[in-house]
Amino acid sequence: MEPLLLGRGLIVSLIFFLLKFSKAIEIPSSVQQVPTIIKQSKVQVAFPFDEYFQIECEAKGNPEPIFSWTKDGNPFYFTDHRIMT
């Protein structure tokens, strides 16, 4: 068993050594990226009619993601005075 433990220790040491020299790279803005959701509201199907509620979604990507909000398959109209963006 001792050689097996020695082998595992060597592998773990090698991984930590490689991670020490790795770093994040900056991706140029010209490179297309799939959308990534950064911030999202909790999943809730029903909201009270007489109470304020907030739905949030923030995403990044290239090209910039486009959001659409719907209720029962119909789009929300942001010109409605009850909706704030």
SULSULNOR-V572042 format. One line per field, one symbol per residue. ss: DSSP state (H for helix, E for strand, L for the rest). Layout:
BEGIN
ss: ???
END
This chain:
BEGIN
ss: LHHHHHHHHHHHHHHHHHHHHLLLLLLLLLLLEEEEEEEELLLLLLLLLLLLLLLLEEEEEELLLLLLLEELLEELLLLLLLLLL
END
